[in-house]
Amino acid sequence: FSTLASTTSTVGDYDITVATSTLASPNYDFELGKGTLSITKAQLSVRADNKSRIYGQANPALTYTISGYLNNDGASVVSGTPVLNTDAGAATAAGEYPITVDAGSLTATNYTFIIVPGQLTIGKATLSVKAADKSRIYGAVNPELTYTLNGFVNGDNAAVVSGSAILSTTATSGSKVGSYPIQLAMGSLSATNYNFTLAEGTLVINKATLVVKADNKSRNYGNPNPDFTATISGYVNGEVLETS
């Protein structure tokens, strides 16, 4: 048997010829008939490439990969392009979404196409949780500690965040003048489409004010002035004038 078809022959029908070779029979002659070798199309895989982005961003360009070429073929044997699509938009919540593929205008002489969808992963955006800087006077109680949230996208606001952060400082009413960190912990903060980064604030304790009042004095005409003295008021935290 023989045929002109080889591994690199294109799709189509090819004759299979037969020769008698060593066939022999005392009672028969032989009539030879051709057969047919049908070469059918191989399959190429058209796969949507997996993609990722952050919540609130535009979708990345959707791309695809074709694999399964034979006989040293390459992309040049394929014409046309597939159609790729995803239902996810900029406002779509964090999660995983299919990237669909349609063969579109793809054609190839020797290949059919198997379609494989991909996946778009939308990751959470990041909110900055910043402890607000505060200040007070020495001896006063600490002000209310607060924080701000920054980094919202898609018109979101604090309504999409549940729970609250925990704020604390080591400064007390008896703490000396200076700067003290306002520490921040996640607490019960959560949001469907956001992660959180934490940033400390600073509590600045400024000096309190003492009033130094010259004491009223009197003397008779012609006498020397009396000793002048003063009264200091405004001490806090149980402090008093130190004398030596």
Phi and psi in degrees as a GROMACS rama.xvg file:
@    title "Ramachandran Plot"
@    xaxis  label "Phi"
@    yaxis  label "Psi"
@TYPE xy
-155.714  156.82  SER-2
-148.159  153.705  THR-3
-80.8168  -10.6713  LEU-4
-73.6638  139.856  ALA-5
-128.129  -178.516  SER-6
-57.08  -32.7945  THR-7
-93.423  3.05538  THR-8
-65.8239  142.702  SER-9
-75.4852  169.168  THR-10
-58.4374  137.342  VAL-11
155.631  -173.524  GLY-12
-106.295  135.148  ASP-13
-129.163  141.449  TYR-14
-68.3239  138.958  ASP-15
-108.168  111.124  ILE-16
-94.3027  154.731  THR-17
-132.24  139.667  VAL-18
-121.087  154.431  ALA-19
-67.2579  -27.8123  THR-20
51.6123  -115.833  SER-21
-102.296  11.4031  THR-22
-58.8154  134.876  LEU-23
-153.101  146.571  ALA-24
-156.724  135.064  SER-25
-68.774  -22.0642  PRO-26
-114.173  1.8453  ASN-27
-138.067  146.98  TYR-28
-100.194  173.429  ASP-29
-123.958  132.072  PHE-30
-108.082  125.24  GLU-31
-94.4795  135.852  LEU-32
-130.098  137.086  GLY-33
-73.5213  152.187  LYS-34
-111.212  -177.186  GLY-35
-130.278  131.231  THR-36
-102.451  116.306  LEU-37
-99.151  120.208  SER-38
-98.3111  114.334  ILE-39
-98.0076  167.314  THR-40
-68.7017  140.041  LYS-41
-79.2155  177.125  ALA-42
-115.603  135.724  GLN-43
-108.711  140.377  LEU-44
-92.4441  124.015  SER-45
-108.892  105.421  VAL-46
-113.231  129.452  ARG-47
-69.6524  129.155  ALA-48
-69.8784  138.664  ASP-49
-67.1399  142.808  ASN-50
-132.903  164.05  LYS-51
-147.813  153.714  SER-52
-158.756  174.851  ARG-53
-98.8843  146.093  ILE-54
-50.4024  132.2  TYR-55
96.0213  -15.9059  GLY-56
-87.5648  162.578  GLN-57
-72.1072  154.096  ALA-58
-63.1201  143.534  ASN-59
-70.5414  165.898  PRO-60
-60.874  132.407  ALA-61
-86.8806  129.371  LEU-62
-129.707  171.181  THR-63
-142.493  163.354  TYR-64
-129.34  133.186  THR-65
-107.207  128.994  ILE-66
-136.171  161.509  SER-67
109.365  10.4636  GLY-68
-61.9318  147.256  TYR-69
-121.738  166.349  LEU-70
54.306  34.9232  ASN-71
64.5694  18.1023  ASN-72
-65.8937  161.916  ASP-73
-143.525  -167.37  GLY-74
-59.1277  -20.3425  ALA-75
-66.3819  -17.8214  SER-76
-85.348  -3.67914  VAL-77
-110.526  135.52  VAL-78
-119.101  160.018  SER-79
81.7264  179.976  GLY-80
-140.519  150.935  THR-81
-81.1047  171.21  PRO-82
-111.752  123.664  VAL-83
-113.076  145.394  LEU-84
-155.896  152.626  ASN-85
-143.864  147.709  THR-86
-80.2933  -9.84931  ASP-87
-74.4267  135.489  ALA-88
-122.438  -177.107  GLY-89
-58.9996  -32.6977  ALA-90
-89.7049  -0.617854  ALA-91
-67.4104  139.138  THR-92
-65.1451  158.678  ALA-93
-58.1627  140.947  ALA-94
155.882  -164.756  GLY-95
-118.129  133.979  GLU-96
-134.355  140.771  TYR-97
-71.2439  144.6  PRO-98
-105.805  112.588  ILE-99
-88.0613  155.596  THR-100
-130.743  134.588  VAL-101
-120.357  141.38  ASP-102
-58.8028  -24.1547  ALA-103
57.6407  -125.948  GLY-104
-99.5552  14.203  SER-105
-61.3494  132.3  LEU-106
-144.99  153.538  THR-107
-158.173  136.781  ALA-108
-58.6017  -41.5907  THR-109
-111.602  12.2721  ASN-110
-140.062  146.555  TYR-111
-104.398  176.745  THR-112
-126.32  134.197  PHE-113
-104.478  128.356  ILE-114
-96.0465  130.715  ILE-115
-126.625  117.886  VAL-116
-69.7083  160.566  PRO-117
-113.591  -166.382  GLY-118
-139.831  133.207  GLN-119
-103.537  120.604  LEU-120
-103.183  120.71  THR-121
-101.145  113.352  ILE-122
-87.7031  161.736  GLY-123
-69.2851  142.377  LYS-124
-76.2585  174.181  ALA-125
-118.691  129.233  THR-126
-102.155  136.555  LEU-127
-90.702  121.97  SER-128
-104.05  108.618  VAL-129
-114.945  122.481  LYS-130
-66.3701  127.381  ALA-131
-69.5787  137.546  ALA-132
-68.2573  142.779  ASP-133
-134.153  164.314  LYS-134
-148.041  156.031  SER-135
-157.993  174.675  ARG-136
-94.5101  146.952  ILE-137
-52.3815  129.891  TYR-138
94.421  -15.802  GLY-139
-82.5035  164.217  ALA-140
-76.1736  157.181  VAL-141
-62.9041  142.085  ASN-142
-69.9133  167.993  PRO-143
-63.247  131.523  GLU-144
-88.1765  130.347  LEU-145
-132.66  171.136  THR-146
-143.595  162.45  TYR-147
-120.691  151.903  THR-148
-113.51  127.904  LEU-149
-132.965  147.888  ASN-150
115.468  9.76171  GLY-151
-63.9791  145.91  PHE-152
-128.828  170.808  VAL-153
58.2888  27.9247  ASN-154
73.4776  9.84566  GLY-155
-67.2308  161.511  ASP-156
-146.796  -168.435  ASN-157
-59.986  -15.3136  ALA-158
-65.3466  -21.4013  ALA-159
-85.1913  -2.35723  VAL-160
-107.135  132.772  VAL-161
-113.25  160.959  SER-162
77.9436  -172.384  GLY-163
-150.517  155.082  SER-164
-82.0377  165.253  ALA-165
-110.975  125.711  ILE-166
-113.402  145.504  LEU-167
-156.607  159.477  SER-168
-147.997  151.461  THR-169
-82.0924  -8.86989  THR-170
-72.774  137.257  ALA-171
-123.375  177.169  THR-172
-61.988  -23.0093  SER-173
-89.7719  -1.96947  GLY-174
-68.028  146.74  SER-175
-74.4581  166.141  LYS-176
-57.3417  137.462  VAL-177
153.914  -169.178  GLY-178
-111.619  136.412  SER-179
-131.15  138.516  TYR-180
-70.3292  141.92  PRO-181
-101.244  109.95  ILE-182
-87.9397  153.906  GLN-183
-134.071  133.921  LEU-184
-127.387  154.037  ALA-185
-57.3524  -37.3036  MET-186
59.6108  -127.861  GLY-187
-105.885  16.3104  SER-188
-58.675  134.4  LEU-189
-156.327  153.683  SER-190
-157.503  138.765  ALA-191
-59.3251  -40.7783  THR-192
-112.434  13.3438  ASN-193
-138.246  143.375  TYR-194
-97.4664  174.621  ASN-195
-131.06  139.85  PHE-196
-116.282  141.543  THR-197
-108.115  139.095  LEU-198
-135.049  128.522  ALA-199
-69.048  159.351  GLU-200
-114.32  -172.914  GLY-201
-133.131  132.432  THR-202
-102.71  119.479  LEU-203
-102.62  122.554  VAL-204
-99.4813  115.445  ILE-205
-94.0161  162.274  ASN-206
-65.1066  141.401  LYS-207
-78.0842  173.371  ALA-208
-115.501  127.153  THR-209
-99.5448  138.441  LEU-210
-97.2775  119.217  VAL-211
-102.717  106.895  VAL-212
-110.49  120.572  LYS-213
-63.7592  129.943  ALA-214
-71.6324  143.429  ASP-215
-67.8578  142.056  ASN-216
-134.569  163.815  LYS-217
-148.237  158.808  SER-218
-157.331  165.833  ARG-219
-83.3899  152.078  ASN-220
-55.1997  130.653  TYR-221
91.6994  -12.503  GLY-222
-85.5856  157.478  ASN-223
-69.4291  157.668  PRO-224
-61.6157  145.036  ASN-225
-74.1757  170.123  PRO-226
-64.4181  135.346  ASP-227
-90.1221  138.13  PHE-228
-132.686  170.14  THR-229
-141.025  157.073  ALA-230
-115.585  130.877  THR-231
-106.968  127.992  ILE-232
-132.725  161.053  SER-233
112.02  6.94941  GLY-234
-63.1131  147.955  TYR-235
-126.76  173.259  VAL-236
55.6859  31.1587  ASN-237
72.1688  11.9252  GLY-238
-79.0451  151.94  GLU-239
-136.619  169.914  VAL-240
-63.9189  128.768  LEU-241
-84.7263  131.069  GLU-242
-121.117  151.755  THR-243
